[in-house]
Amino acid sequence: MKKIFVILLLFITSCSHWLGKNDHRVPTKGGVQIPKEAGKYPKVLEKDILRGTLSPFRSCYDVTYYDLAVELNIEEKSIMGNCQIKAIVQNDFDTLQVDLFENMEIVSILKNGKNLSYYRKHNAVFIEIPKMIKDALFEITIQYKGIPEEAIKPPWDGGFVWDEDKNETPFIGVACEGTGASLWWPNKDHPSDEPDSMRLRITVPDTLIAIGNGYLESREKIDSMATYTWLVKSPINNYNITLNVGDYIEIQDTLINTSGEQKLNHYVLSYNEETALRYFPQAREIIHFFEKVFGEYPFWKDGYKLVETPYAGMEHQSAIAYGNGYTTSGRYYIYDLVDYIILHETAHEWWGNSLTACDGADIWLHESFATYSEVLFIEEKLGRLVSIDYLKKKRSRISNKLPMVGPRNVNYWGFDDVYWKGAWVLHTLRSVINNDNIFFRWIKESQKKFRYSIICSDEFIDFTNEETGIDLNYFFQQYLFDRKPPVFDYYQNDSTFNYKWSGVHKKFIMPMDILVNKEHKRIYPSLQFQNLEIDKHSLIEILDKEFYIKKTLVAEKNRL
Protein backbone atom coordinates (compact mmCIF):
# COMPACT_ATOMS: atom_id res chain seq x y z
CA MET A 1 0.00 0.00 0.00
CA LYS A 2 1.21 3.46 -0.76
CA LYS A 3 1.10 5.14 2.65
CA ILE A 4 -0.14 8.72 2.86
CA PHE A 5 3.19 9.78 4.20
CA VAL A 6 6.79 8.82 3.56
CA ILE A 7 9.56 8.73 6.09
CA LEU A 8 10.36 12.34 6.88
CA LEU A 9 14.00 11.73 7.72
CA LEU A 10 16.55 9.67 5.80
CA PHE A 11 19.40 8.69 8.06
CA ILE A 12 22.82 9.77 6.90
CA THR A 13 24.56 6.49 6.32
CA SER A 14 28.11 7.50 7.03
CA CYS A 15 29.23 8.72 10.44
CA SER A 16 31.48 11.18 8.59
CA HIS A 17 28.30 13.07 7.73
CA TRP A 18 27.63 13.64 11.40
CA LEU A 19 29.50 15.61 13.99
CA GLY A 20 33.10 14.54 14.59
CA LYS A 21 35.46 15.58 17.36
CA ASN A 22 35.97 19.36 17.41
CA ASP A 23 33.76 19.66 14.30
CA HIS A 24 30.81 21.78 15.34
CA ARG A 25 28.35 20.52 12.77
CA VAL A 26 25.02 18.98 13.71
CA PRO A 27 22.48 16.84 11.87
CA THR A 28 20.49 19.06 9.51
CA LYS A 29 17.33 18.71 7.50
CA GLY A 30 19.20 17.50 4.44
CA GLY A 31 17.21 14.61 2.97
CA VAL A 32 13.94 15.44 4.71
CA GLN A 33 10.97 14.79 2.45
CA ILE A 34 7.50 16.11 3.15
CA PRO A 35 4.73 14.10 1.42
CA LYS A 36 2.09 15.97 -0.54
CA GLU A 37 -0.62 14.47 1.67
CA ALA A 38 1.09 15.62 4.87
CA GLY A 39 -0.03 19.23 4.86
CA LYS A 40 -1.84 18.74 8.16
CA TYR A 41 1.27 17.50 9.96
CA PRO A 42 3.14 20.10 12.01
CA LYS A 43 6.00 21.69 10.11
CA VAL A 44 9.20 19.74 10.62
CA LEU A 45 11.85 21.89 12.27
CA GLU A 46 15.50 21.15 12.88
CA LYS A 47 14.86 20.98 16.63
CA ASP A 48 12.24 18.26 16.00
CA ILE A 49 14.76 16.18 14.07
CA LEU A 50 17.33 16.61 16.84
CA ARG A 51 14.76 15.40 19.39
CA GLY A 52 13.15 12.69 17.30
CA THR A 53 16.14 11.04 15.66
CA LEU A 54 18.37 8.39 17.19
CA SER A 55 21.47 9.89 15.61
CA PRO A 56 24.91 8.36 16.32
CA PHE A 57 25.27 10.88 19.16
CA ARG A 58 22.34 9.23 20.96
CA SER A 59 22.47 5.60 19.84
CA CYS A 60 26.07 5.43 21.04
CA TYR A 61 24.99 5.11 24.68
CA ASP A 62 22.26 3.46 26.76
CA VAL A 63 21.16 5.13 29.98
CA THR A 64 20.92 2.81 32.99
CA TYR A 65 20.30 5.28 35.82
CA TYR A 66 19.44 8.90 36.56
CA ASP A 67 19.98 10.63 39.90
CA LEU A 68 18.07 13.90 39.64
CA ALA A 69 18.07 16.53 42.37
CA VAL A 70 15.80 19.57 41.92
CA GLU A 71 15.26 22.55 44.20
CA LEU A 72 12.20 24.73 43.62
CA ASN A 73 12.08 28.50 44.06
CA ILE A 74 8.33 28.90 44.19
CA GLU A 75 8.28 32.68 44.31
CA GLU A 76 10.38 32.99 41.15
CA LYS A 77 8.86 29.88 39.49
CA SER A 78 12.38 28.64 38.88
CA ILE A 79 14.31 25.45 39.54
CA MET A 80 17.94 24.57 40.16
CA GLY A 81 19.03 21.04 39.47
CA ASN A 82 21.77 18.48 39.32
CA CYS A 83 21.43 15.33 37.18
CA GLN A 84 23.83 12.40 37.27
CA ILE A 85 23.57 10.15 34.22
CA LYS A 86 24.99 6.63 34.26
CA ALA A 87 25.18 4.77 30.96
CA ILE A 88 26.75 1.97 28.94
CA VAL A 89 28.65 2.67 25.72
CA GLN A 90 26.95 1.00 22.74
CA ASN A 91 29.41 2.22 20.07
CA ASP A 92 32.75 4.01 20.31
CA PHE A 93 32.24 7.78 20.50
CA ASP A 94 33.79 11.07 21.54
CA THR A 95 30.63 13.22 21.44
CA LEU A 96 27.18 12.49 22.79
CA GLN A 97 23.86 14.30 22.82
CA VAL A 98 21.63 14.96 25.79
CA ASP A 99 18.56 17.17 25.72
CA LEU A 100 17.64 20.24 27.76
CA PHE A 101 15.40 23.07 26.59
CA GLU A 102 17.41 26.05 25.43
CA ASN A 103 15.75 28.40 27.95
CA MET A 104 17.38 26.35 30.75
CA GLU A 105 20.96 27.37 31.60
CA ILE A 106 23.71 24.77 31.95
CA VAL A 107 26.06 25.65 34.81
CA SER A 108 28.52 22.80 34.32
CA ILE A 109 28.98 19.30 32.90
CA LEU A 110 31.42 17.07 34.79
CA LYS A 111 33.00 13.64 34.31
CA ASN A 112 35.19 12.36 37.13
CA GLY A 113 35.22 15.85 38.57
CA LYS A 114 36.54 17.43 35.36
CA ASN A 115 34.65 19.91 33.23
CA LEU A 116 33.57 18.75 29.80
CA SER A 117 33.23 21.01 26.77
CA TYR A 118 29.82 21.24 25.14
CA TYR A 119 27.82 23.31 22.73
CA ARG A 120 24.11 23.66 22.09
CA LYS A 121 21.82 23.52 19.10
CA HIS A 122 18.20 24.34 19.91
CA ASN A 123 17.29 21.95 22.75
CA ALA A 124 20.14 19.54 22.04
CA VAL A 125 23.37 19.61 24.05
CA PHE A 126 26.43 18.06 22.40
CA ILE A 127 29.02 17.01 24.98
CA GLU A 128 32.63 16.35 23.96
CA ILE A 129 34.15 13.58 26.03
CA PRO A 130 37.41 11.58 25.96
CA LYS A 131 36.91 8.70 23.55
CA MET A 132 34.60 6.05 24.99
CA ILE A 133 34.94 2.37 24.00
CA LYS A 134 32.05 -0.04 23.43
CA ASP A 135 30.70 -1.75 26.59
CA ALA A 136 32.41 0.71 28.94
CA LEU A 137 30.44 2.24 31.80
CA PHE A 138 30.54 5.99 32.35
CA GLU A 139 28.77 8.76 34.19
CA ILE A 140 28.42 12.49 33.76
CA THR A 141 26.82 15.11 35.99
CA ILE A 142 24.98 18.15 34.65
CA GLN A 143 24.22 21.14 36.84
CA TYR A 144 21.59 23.52 35.50
CA LYS A 145 19.03 26.16 36.43
CA GLY A 146 16.28 28.29 34.97
CA ILE A 147 12.59 29.00 34.66
CA PRO A 148 10.96 25.97 33.00
CA GLU A 149 8.13 26.29 30.53
CA GLU A 150 4.76 26.79 32.17
CA ALA A 151 1.85 24.69 30.97
CA ILE A 152 -1.04 26.66 29.51
CA LYS A 153 -3.49 23.75 29.30
CA PRO A 154 -2.03 20.81 31.23
CA PRO A 155 -1.69 17.95 30.64
CA TRP A 156 -2.41 18.48 26.93
CA ASP A 157 0.54 20.82 26.67
CA GLY A 158 3.67 20.31 28.69
CA GLY A 159 5.19 22.34 31.47
CA PHE A 160 5.10 23.26 35.13
CA VAL A 161 1.87 24.14 36.89
CA TRP A 162 2.44 26.74 39.63
CA ASP A 163 -0.91 26.89 41.38
CA GLU A 164 -2.41 27.33 44.85
CA ASP A 165 -5.00 25.28 46.70
CA LYS A 166 -8.10 26.88 48.22
CA ASN A 167 -6.06 27.82 51.32
CA GLU A 168 -3.63 29.73 49.07
CA THR A 169 -0.91 27.16 49.75
CA PRO A 170 1.43 26.39 46.82
CA PHE A 171 0.15 23.48 44.74
CA ILE A 172 2.63 22.48 42.04
CA GLY A 173 2.96 19.78 39.42
CA VAL A 174 4.53 19.05 36.06
CA ALA A 175 3.36 17.09 33.02
CA CYS A 176 5.40 16.80 29.83
CA GLU A 177 4.25 13.96 27.55
CA GLY A 178 4.98 14.88 23.95
CA THR A 179 6.60 18.18 24.88
CA GLY A 180 9.42 16.30 26.56
CA ALA A 181 10.99 15.74 29.96
CA SER A 182 13.90 17.88 28.82
CA LEU A 183 11.75 20.96 29.39
CA TRP A 184 12.74 20.66 33.08
CA TRP A 185 15.70 18.28 33.42
CA PRO A 186 18.59 17.04 31.22
CA ASN A 187 18.23 13.54 29.83
CA LYS A 188 18.32 11.46 26.67
CA ASP A 189 14.85 12.58 25.71
CA HIS A 190 13.76 9.81 23.36
CA PRO A 191 11.11 7.18 24.21
CA SER A 192 13.37 4.33 23.11
CA ASP A 193 15.73 4.69 26.08
CA GLU A 194 14.44 4.20 29.62
CA PRO A 195 16.69 4.10 32.69
CA ASP A 196 16.57 0.81 34.58
CA SER A 197 16.04 2.77 37.80
CA MET A 198 16.07 6.35 39.05
CA ARG A 199 16.40 8.44 42.17
CA LEU A 200 14.55 11.77 42.43
CA ARG A 201 15.40 14.30 45.14
CA ILE A 202 13.00 17.24 45.50
CA THR A 203 13.87 20.19 47.75
CA VAL A 204 11.04 22.52 48.82
CA PRO A 205 10.16 24.75 51.79
CA ASP A 206 9.68 22.52 54.84
CA THR A 207 6.05 23.62 55.17
CA LEU A 208 5.29 21.61 52.01
CA ILE A 209 5.50 17.95 51.01
CA ALA A 210 7.07 16.79 47.74
CA ILE A 211 5.90 13.60 46.02
CA GLY A 212 7.70 11.72 43.26
CA ASN A 213 7.54 8.33 41.57
CA GLY A 214 8.33 5.13 43.43
CA TYR A 215 8.87 4.84 47.18
CA LEU A 216 9.92 7.52 49.63
CA GLU A 217 13.45 6.76 50.79
CA SER A 218 14.02 9.69 53.09
CA ARG A 219 13.10 13.21 54.19
CA GLU A 220 15.94 15.48 55.28
CA LYS A 221 15.44 18.94 56.76
CA ILE A 222 18.10 21.64 56.49
CA ASP A 223 17.22 25.05 57.89
CA SER A 224 13.83 25.96 56.39
CA MET A 225 14.06 23.51 53.45
CA ALA A 226 13.23 19.81 53.18
CA THR A 227 14.51 17.29 50.65
CA TYR A 228 12.32 14.31 49.76
CA THR A 229 14.15 11.42 48.09
CA TRP A 230 12.11 8.99 45.98
CA LEU A 231 13.46 5.76 44.46
CA VAL A 232 12.13 4.08 41.31
CA LYS A 233 13.35 0.50 40.96
CA SER A 234 11.75 -0.27 37.58
CA PRO A 235 12.39 1.01 34.05
CA ILE A 236 10.51 4.28 33.55
CA ASN A 237 9.66 6.59 30.64
CA ASN A 238 11.29 9.99 30.94
CA TYR A 239 7.96 11.79 30.50
CA ASN A 240 6.51 9.80 33.38
CA ILE A 241 9.02 11.18 35.87
CA THR A 242 7.26 13.86 37.87
CA LEU A 243 7.14 15.94 40.99
CA ASN A 244 4.16 17.15 43.00
CA VAL A 245 4.35 19.73 45.76
CA GLY A 246 1.64 20.84 48.16
CA ASP A 247 -0.06 20.51 51.53
CA TYR A 248 -0.34 16.74 51.17
CA ILE A 249 -1.48 14.08 53.54
CA GLU A 250 -0.97 10.36 52.96
CA ILE A 251 -3.89 7.94 53.00
CA GLN A 252 -3.30 4.21 52.84
CA ASP A 253 -5.22 1.29 51.42
CA THR A 254 -4.58 -2.43 50.97
CA LEU A 255 -5.17 -4.69 47.99
CA ILE A 256 -5.02 -8.48 48.12
CA ASN A 257 -4.00 -10.23 44.91
CA THR A 258 -2.48 -13.58 43.98
CA SER A 259 0.94 -12.40 45.14
CA GLY A 260 -0.29 -11.36 48.57
CA GLU A 261 -0.96 -8.07 50.29
CA GLN A 262 -0.16 -4.89 48.36
CA LYS A 263 -0.04 -1.40 49.83
CA LEU A 264 -1.59 1.62 48.13
CA ASN A 265 -0.43 4.96 49.52
CA HIS A 266 -2.24 7.93 48.00
CA TYR A 267 -1.42 11.61 48.54
CA VAL A 268 -4.17 14.21 48.64
CA LEU A 269 -4.56 17.79 49.81
CA SER A 270 -5.09 17.76 53.56
CA TYR A 271 -8.61 19.15 53.44
CA ASN A 272 -9.67 16.39 51.00
CA GLU A 273 -8.62 13.50 53.27
CA GLU A 274 -12.12 12.30 54.21
CA THR A 275 -13.40 12.64 50.63
CA ALA A 276 -10.46 10.71 49.22
CA LEU A 277 -10.82 7.95 51.82
CA ARG A 278 -14.33 7.34 50.48
CA TYR A 279 -13.46 7.89 46.82
CA PHE A 280 -10.12 6.22 46.11
CA PRO A 281 -11.05 2.62 47.05
CA GLN A 282 -12.43 2.31 43.50
CA ALA A 283 -8.77 2.02 42.46
CA ARG A 284 -8.68 -1.44 44.06
CA GLU A 285 -11.52 -2.67 41.86
CA ILE A 286 -9.88 -1.20 38.76
CA ILE A 287 -6.52 -2.84 39.51
CA HIS A 288 -8.20 -6.17 40.23
CA PHE A 289 -9.92 -6.08 36.84
CA PHE A 290 -6.81 -5.09 34.92
CA GLU A 291 -4.76 -7.77 36.66
CA LYS A 292 -7.38 -10.27 35.53
CA VAL A 293 -7.26 -9.12 31.89
CA PHE A 294 -3.66 -7.92 31.45
CA GLY A 295 -1.72 -9.77 34.12
CA GLU A 296 -0.29 -8.59 37.42
CA TYR A 297 0.31 -4.89 37.96
CA PRO A 298 3.85 -4.31 36.67
CA PHE A 299 5.17 -1.95 39.35
CA TRP A 300 4.39 -3.33 42.79
CA LYS A 301 8.03 -2.88 43.80
CA ASP A 302 7.51 0.84 43.20
CA GLY A 303 4.01 0.90 44.65
CA TYR A 304 0.78 2.39 43.36
CA LYS A 305 -0.48 5.79 44.39
CA LEU A 306 -2.88 8.43 43.23
CA VAL A 307 -1.50 11.93 43.75
CA GLU A 308 -3.85 14.91 43.73
CA THR A 309 -2.71 17.46 41.14
CA PRO A 310 -3.71 20.94 39.94
CA TYR A 311 -4.53 19.52 36.48
CA ALA A 312 -6.87 16.75 35.32
CA GLY A 313 -4.61 13.70 35.20
CA MET A 314 -1.60 11.90 33.77
CA GLU A 315 -0.22 8.36 33.78
CA HIS A 316 2.90 9.13 35.80
CA GLN A 317 4.25 5.69 36.61
CA SER A 318 3.47 4.57 40.19
CA ALA A 319 2.36 8.17 40.96
CA ILE A 320 -0.76 8.70 38.87
CA ALA A 321 -1.81 12.34 38.65
CA TYR A 322 -5.41 12.81 39.79
CA GLY A 323 -7.16 16.16 39.44
CA ASN A 324 -10.73 15.24 38.58
CA GLY A 325 -12.27 16.80 41.67
CA TYR A 326 -13.73 13.62 43.24
CA THR A 327 -16.72 13.96 40.92
CA THR A 328 -19.62 11.50 41.05
CA SER A 329 -21.41 12.63 37.91
CA GLY A 330 -20.88 14.24 34.54
CA ARG A 331 -18.59 13.64 31.60
CA TYR A 332 -15.66 12.26 33.59
CA TYR A 333 -17.64 9.89 35.81
CA ILE A 334 -18.66 7.04 33.53
CA TYR A 335 -22.23 5.68 33.86
CA ASP A 336 -22.24 6.53 37.58
CA LEU A 337 -19.75 3.68 37.82
CA VAL A 338 -16.16 4.87 37.85
CA ASP A 339 -13.94 7.93 37.67
CA TYR A 340 -12.56 8.27 34.14
CA ILE A 341 -9.15 9.58 35.25
CA ILE A 342 -8.49 6.75 37.69
CA LEU A 343 -9.63 4.16 35.16
CA HIS A 344 -7.81 5.47 32.09
CA GLU A 345 -4.56 6.48 33.75
CA THR A 346 -4.31 3.21 35.69
CA ALA A 347 -4.65 1.31 32.40
CA HIS A 348 -1.55 3.15 31.22
CA GLU A 349 0.52 1.37 33.86
CA TRP A 350 0.27 -1.60 31.51
CA TRP A 351 -0.16 0.21 28.17
CA GLY A 352 2.44 2.95 27.95
CA ASN A 353 4.45 2.48 31.13
CA SER A 354 5.26 -1.23 31.00
CA LEU A 355 4.80 -1.74 27.25
CA THR A 356 6.21 1.48 25.76
CA ALA A 357 6.16 2.83 22.20
CA CYS A 358 9.59 3.23 20.61
CA ASP A 359 8.66 6.51 18.92
CA GLY A 360 5.96 9.13 19.30
CA ALA A 361 4.64 7.85 15.97
CA ASP A 362 3.53 4.66 17.75
CA ILE A 363 1.63 6.34 20.58
CA TRP A 364 -1.50 4.42 19.57
CA LEU A 365 0.02 1.51 21.52
CA HIS A 366 -0.50 3.58 24.67
CA GLU A 367 -3.73 5.42 24.09
CA SER A 368 -5.78 2.98 22.01
CA PHE A 369 -5.36 0.19 24.54
CA ALA A 370 -5.88 2.48 27.54
CA THR A 371 -9.11 3.77 25.98
CA TYR A 372 -10.35 0.30 25.05
CA SER A 373 -9.55 -0.70 28.62
CA GLU A 374 -12.36 1.64 29.67
CA VAL A 375 -14.69 -0.25 27.32
CA LEU A 376 -13.64 -3.61 28.73
CA PHE A 377 -14.16 -2.43 32.32
CA ILE A 378 -17.67 -1.22 31.47
CA GLU A 379 -18.41 -4.50 29.73
CA GLU A 380 -17.32 -6.41 32.83
CA LYS A 381 -19.43 -4.31 35.20
CA LEU A 382 -22.48 -3.31 33.11
CA GLY A 383 -22.57 -5.74 30.21
CA ARG A 384 -21.61 -5.75 26.54
CA LEU A 385 -24.53 -3.67 25.30
CA VAL A 386 -23.62 -0.81 27.63
CA SER A 387 -19.97 -0.99 26.60
CA ILE A 388 -20.99 -0.74 22.93
CA ASP A 389 -23.24 2.20 23.81
CA TYR A 390 -20.18 3.84 25.37
CA LEU A 391 -18.18 3.28 22.17
CA LYS A 392 -20.99 4.60 19.97
CA LYS A 393 -21.29 7.80 22.01
CA LYS A 394 -17.60 8.50 21.45
CA ARG A 395 -17.58 7.72 17.72
CA SER A 396 -18.38 11.31 16.76
CA ARG A 397 -15.02 12.40 18.17
CA ILE A 398 -13.11 10.56 15.44
CA SER A 399 -11.74 12.96 12.84
CA ASN A 400 -9.91 10.69 10.34
CA LYS A 401 -7.67 13.62 9.40
CA LEU A 402 -4.38 11.76 9.83
CA PRO A 403 -3.26 8.13 10.14
CA MET A 404 -2.88 6.80 13.67
CA VAL A 405 0.77 5.94 13.02
CA GLY A 406 2.61 9.13 12.20
CA PRO A 407 6.00 10.11 10.76
CA ARG A 408 9.03 8.84 12.64
CA ASN A 409 12.26 10.45 13.79
CA VAL A 410 10.78 13.95 14.08
CA ASN A 411 9.35 13.93 17.61
CA TYR A 412 5.79 13.66 16.27
CA TRP A 413 3.18 12.65 18.84
CA GLY A 414 -0.13 12.25 17.02
CA PHE A 415 -2.73 12.19 19.77
CA ASP A 416 -5.82 13.12 17.72
CA ASP A 417 -7.44 9.78 16.82
CA VAL A 418 -5.40 7.32 18.88
CA TYR A 419 -7.99 7.44 21.65
CA TRP A 420 -11.45 6.78 20.25
CA LYS A 421 -10.57 5.61 16.78
CA GLY A 422 -7.95 3.44 18.43
CA ALA A 423 -10.54 1.91 20.74
CA TRP A 424 -12.85 1.28 17.80
CA VAL A 425 -10.01 -0.36 15.87
CA LEU A 426 -9.36 -2.78 18.74
CA HIS A 427 -13.08 -3.44 19.03
CA THR A 428 -13.13 -4.16 15.29
CA LEU A 429 -10.11 -6.44 15.60
CA ARG A 430 -11.93 -8.36 18.32
CA SER A 431 -14.85 -8.86 15.91
CA VAL A 432 -12.51 -9.91 13.08
CA ILE A 433 -10.81 -12.50 15.28
CA ASN A 434 -14.27 -13.62 16.35
CA ASN A 435 -12.99 -15.64 19.28
CA ASP A 436 -12.70 -13.97 22.69
CA ASN A 437 -10.45 -16.70 24.02
CA ILE A 438 -7.88 -15.86 21.34
CA PHE A 439 -8.42 -12.10 21.66
CA PHE A 440 -7.92 -11.93 25.43
CA ARG A 441 -5.05 -14.41 25.35
CA TRP A 442 -3.36 -12.13 22.80
CA ILE A 443 -3.81 -9.13 25.09
CA LYS A 444 -2.39 -10.92 28.13
CA GLU A 445 0.47 -12.46 26.16
CA SER A 446 1.31 -9.02 24.75
CA GLN A 447 1.82 -7.77 28.28
CA LYS A 448 3.85 -10.83 29.20
CA LYS A 449 6.03 -10.67 26.08
CA PHE A 450 6.69 -6.91 26.20
CA ARG A 451 6.76 -6.27 29.94
CA TYR A 452 9.18 -3.40 30.63
CA SER A 453 9.96 -3.26 26.90
CA ILE A 454 10.20 -0.66 24.16
CA ILE A 455 8.29 -1.71 21.05
CA CYS A 456 7.48 -0.35 17.59
CA SER A 457 4.26 -0.90 15.66
CA ASP A 458 5.79 -3.36 13.18
CA GLU A 459 7.09 -5.63 15.91
CA PHE A 460 3.74 -5.54 17.66
CA ILE A 461 1.91 -6.41 14.44
CA ASP A 462 4.25 -9.35 13.80
CA PHE A 463 3.62 -10.62 17.32
CA THR A 464 -0.14 -10.23 16.86
CA ASN A 465 -0.07 -12.31 13.67
CA GLU A 466 1.94 -15.02 15.42
CA GLU A 467 -0.14 -15.07 18.59
CA THR A 468 -3.55 -15.09 16.89
CA GLY A 469 -2.52 -17.37 14.03
CA ILE A 470 -4.07 -14.90 11.57
CA ASP A 471 -2.31 -12.73 9.00
CA LEU A 472 -3.64 -9.32 10.00
CA ASN A 473 -1.22 -7.16 8.02
CA TYR A 474 -4.04 -6.03 5.74
CA PHE A 475 -6.04 -4.92 8.78
CA PHE A 476 -3.30 -2.85 10.40
CA GLN A 477 -2.22 -1.33 7.09
CA GLN A 478 -5.71 0.06 6.63
CA TYR A 479 -6.49 1.13 10.18
CA LEU A 480 -3.07 2.37 11.31
CA PHE A 481 -1.39 3.67 8.18
CA ASP A 482 -4.37 5.07 6.29
CA ARG A 483 -6.47 7.85 7.75
CA LYS A 484 -9.74 6.65 6.19
CA PRO A 485 -11.90 3.77 7.46
CA PRO A 486 -13.04 1.06 5.04
CA VAL A 487 -16.23 1.83 3.14
CA PHE A 488 -18.84 -0.93 2.99
CA ASP A 489 -20.85 -0.42 -0.21
CA TYR A 490 -24.14 -2.27 -0.44
CA TYR A 491 -27.57 -2.42 -2.03
CA GLN A 492 -30.46 -4.83 -1.79
CA ASN A 493 -33.03 -6.11 -4.25
CA ASP A 494 -35.73 -8.73 -3.96
CA SER A 495 -33.49 -11.78 -3.97
CA THR A 496 -29.92 -10.61 -3.22
CA PHE A 497 -27.91 -8.50 -0.84
CA ASN A 498 -24.96 -7.01 -2.78
CA TYR A 499 -21.80 -5.76 -1.12
CA LYS A 500 -18.13 -4.83 -1.57
CA TRP A 501 -15.30 -2.80 -0.01
CA SER A 502 -14.15 0.53 -1.36
CA GLY A 503 -11.65 3.12 -0.13
CA VAL A 504 -9.26 0.34 0.89
CA HIS A 505 -5.92 -0.97 -0.31
CA LYS A 506 -5.86 -3.86 -2.76
CA LYS A 507 -5.08 -6.58 -0.21
CA PHE A 508 -7.83 -5.64 2.22
CA ILE A 509 -9.81 -8.81 3.01
CA MET A 510 -11.61 -8.05 6.26
CA PRO A 511 -14.71 -10.16 6.92
CA MET A 512 -17.96 -8.43 7.88
CA ASP A 513 -20.90 -9.51 10.01
CA ILE A 514 -24.54 -8.86 9.14
CA LEU A 515 -27.91 -9.99 10.40
CA VAL A 516 -30.37 -11.39 7.89
CA ASN A 517 -33.80 -11.47 9.53
CA LYS A 518 -31.92 -11.44 12.87
CA GLU A 519 -29.80 -14.44 11.83
CA HIS A 520 -26.08 -13.83 12.08
CA LYS A 521 -24.02 -14.29 8.91
CA ARG A 522 -20.34 -13.64 8.23
CA ILE A 523 -19.53 -12.44 4.73
CA TYR A 524 -16.21 -11.83 3.00
CA PRO A 525 -16.38 -8.71 0.82
CA SER A 526 -13.81 -8.01 -1.87
CA LEU A 527 -13.24 -4.98 -4.10
CA GLN A 528 -15.92 -6.25 -6.49
CA PHE A 529 -19.60 -6.64 -5.77
CA GLN A 530 -20.65 -10.03 -4.47
CA ASN A 531 -24.16 -11.11 -3.67
CA LEU A 532 -25.86 -13.09 -0.98
CA GLU A 533 -29.12 -14.81 -1.83
CA ILE A 534 -31.92 -13.73 0.51
CA ASP A 535 -35.64 -14.18 0.82
CA LYS A 536 -37.87 -11.51 -0.57
CA HIS A 537 -38.34 -8.54 1.79
CA SER A 538 -35.56 -9.73 4.11
CA LEU A 539 -34.45 -7.35 6.83
CA ILE A 540 -30.67 -6.73 6.71
CA GLU A 541 -28.72 -5.19 9.60
CA ILE A 542 -25.08 -4.24 8.97
CA LEU A 543 -23.25 -4.67 12.26
CA ASP A 544 -21.27 -1.44 12.27
CA LYS A 545 -21.66 -1.48 16.05
CA GLU A 546 -19.06 -4.27 15.96
CA PHE A 547 -16.87 -2.90 13.14
CA TYR A 548 -15.48 0.57 12.55
CA ILE A 549 -16.53 1.18 8.94
CA LYS A 550 -18.36 3.71 6.86
CA LYS A 551 -21.40 2.17 5.17
CA THR A 552 -22.76 3.50 1.90
CA LEU A 553 -26.00 2.57 0.16
CA VAL A 554 -25.00 2.55 -3.50
CA ALA A 555 -27.27 4.31 -5.93
CA GLU A 556 -28.50 2.23 -8.88
CA LYS A 557 -26.39 4.11 -11.42
CA ASN A 558 -23.20 3.21 -9.52
CA ARG A 559 -23.81 -0.51 -9.07
CA LEU A 560 -21.71 -1.84 -11.92
Buried (B, 14 or more C-beta within 10 A) or exposed (E): BEBBBBBBBEBBEEBEBBBEEEEEEBBEEEBBEBBEBBEEBBEBEBBBBBBBBBBBBBBBBBBBBBBBBBBBBBEEEBBBBBBBBBBBBBEEBBBBBBBBBBEBEBEEBBBEEEEBEBEEBBBBBBBBBEEBEEEEEBBBBBBBBBBBBBBEEBBBBBBBBBBBBEEEBBBBBBBBBBBBBBBBBBBBBBBBBBBBBBBBBBBBBBEBBBBBBBBBEEEEEEEEBBBBBBBBBBBBBBBBBBBBBBBBBEBEBEBEBEEEEBEBBBBBBEEBBEEBBEBBEBBBBBBEBBBBBBBBBBBBEBBBBBBBBBBBBBBBBBBBBBBBBBEEEEEBBBEEBBBBBBBBBBBBBBBBBBBBBBBBBBBBBBBBBBBBBBBBBBBBBBEEEBBBBBBEEBBEEBEBEBBBBBBBBBBBBBBBBBBBBBBBBBBBBBBBBEEEEBBBEBBBBBBEBBBBBBBBBEBBBEBBBEBBEBEBBBBBBBBBBBBEBBBBBBBBEEEBBBBBBBBBBEEBBBEBBBBBEEEEBEBEBEBEBEBBEBEEEBEBEBBBBBBBBBBBEBEEEEEE
